[in-house]
Amino acid sequence: MAMEEPHNTTPKKKSCGLENDSIFGTIKKFTAPAGNSPKLPTIKDFCILKPISRGAFGKVFLGYKKNNDHDKLFAIKVMRKSDMINKNMISQVITERNALALSRSPFCVTLYYSLQTISSVFLVMEYMVGGDLKSLLAMYGFFEESAARFYTAEICLALQYLHKHGIVHRDIKPD
């Protein structure tokens, strides 16, 4: 007499058409809250004010957290999961997120939250009011030597901090 295989009674998840379990499992791991942490906000808890930059990984918007102090502004980087997959950039995005999460240096941007929806990943970071070096150079045309030394020293201190923690930044540019 032959034994019957048990039937799988687990209902199948609806597919969004982009899912690849190992890729989305990895993305879920790096955006999931730890153990008994307080409830993380969702992207719906933020109000987007305007776009402030665009990069290889996505767009960055200026925003604030609703029901909080509206004076506290955030830079919210939005990356579409489909773009991350198509550009084979998942490991770079995870590395960026992990480096930002580690940083406790006044010379590096602080990551406050990493969030996701079914289609996008969001990195909610410290907003740097002064902007980037590219914008400053565009505004002033050039830096006086003292200003150039000041910004160079800040970059060196940021790199020193990252290197001390085993992180190599391979894409340093004014923007």
N, C-alpha and C positions, 0 to 999 in steps of 0.2 A: 504494500500500500504506500503510495507516494504522499509526502508531506506537502501541504500547500504553503507557498510563500506568504508571509503576512502582507496585507494590503496597506499602502501608505494612505493614511487618513488626513494627513496635514494638507490644508487647503493651499493651493498655489497662490503666490503673490502676483498681483497685477504688475506687468512690466511697463516701464515708461518708455521702452524702445531703446534706451541707451545703456541699460544695466549690464554690467559684467561683474558678477558677484565679488571677485577678488579685488577689483578696482574700487567698487563702491564700499566694500567692507573696509578697505584701508582708509578711504575718505571718512567713513563713519567713525572709525577708531580715533582719528586725530581731531575730530570735532565733537566727540561725545564727552559729556561731563563725567568727572571722576566720581566713583563710589557714592558717598552721601553728601555730595556738594549741594549748595543751594541751587534752586532752579535757575538755569541760565536763561537769559532773554532770547527772544527770536528776532529775526530781522524786522518783523512787524512792530517791534518795540522801538524802532528807530525811525526818525524822519530824515529823509534825504533832502538837502537844500540845493546843491548844484554839483556838477562834475568839476573835479580839480585836476585830474591828470589821466593819462592812458599809458599802459605799458604792455609788455609782451604777455603778461599773465591776465590782464583784464583792465577794468576801469576803476578809478578811485574817485569817490564822492565825498563831499563835505556833508556831515549830518550831526544830529544830536539824538539823545535818548529821550523818548517821550516820557511824560510824568516825572521828569527829573529836572535838574537845573539846566535850562536851555543855554546857559553861558558855557557849558562844557561841550566843546565841539570834538568830533571824531573824524578821522579819515577812514572811510569804509571802502575797502578793496573788494570788488565784486568779480568773481571768476566763474564763468560758465563751465560746468562739469564736462559738457560735450567738447568744448574747446580744449580743456585740459587733456582729454583723452585723444582727440584728433592731433594735437601738437605734441603728444607723448611727454607731457610736462607734469605728470602727477607727482613724481618723486621730487622735482624741483619745488613744487608748491608745498609739499609736506616739509621739505628741508627749510624753506623760508618760514613757514609757520612755526616749526620747532625752534629755529634760531630766534625769532621774535619772542616766543614764549619764554625762552631762557633769559633774555636780556634784562639786566637790572642796572644798566649803565645810563648816566645822564646824557651820554653822547649817542645813544641808540634809541630808536623809536620803541615805545612800549606797546605790546599787544594786549588789549583788554579782553577781547572775545574772539573765538573762531566759531562761526555758525554755518549752518547749511540748510538749504531747501532741497527738494527733489532734483532741481536743475542747476543750482549754484552753490558756491562756497563763498563765505564772507569773512574777511579779516577786519575786525574793528580795532583801529589803532589810534594812538595819540596823534592829534593834529598839530603839526608844526606851523605856527602862525606866520613865521617869516618866509615860508616857502622853501624852495630848493635853490641850489647854487646857480642853476641854469637861468631861473627867473631873475635872480639878483643880478647876474651878469648882463642879462638882456636889459634890465632897468638902468644899470649904472654904466654899462659898456666895458668897464674894467674895474679892478679893485686896486686901491692904494696898497702899498707893500704891507703895511701893518694889518689891514683887513685880510689880505691873502695869507699872511702868517697865522692869523687867528683861525681862519677856516681850515687851513692845512693842519694846524695843531689839533683841532676838534676831530678831524677825519682820522688823524694818527691815533688819537686816544680811543676812538671807536674801534678802529682796526686792532689796536693792542688788546682791548677787552675781548673782542671776538676771537682772536688768535689764542689768547689765554684760555678760552673755553673750547678750543678745538674747532672753531668755525673759520672757514676761509671764504671771504667775499670775493667772488670772481667777476663782478660786474659793476665796478665803481665808475660812476659817471656823474656829471653835474646835476642831472635831473633825478 
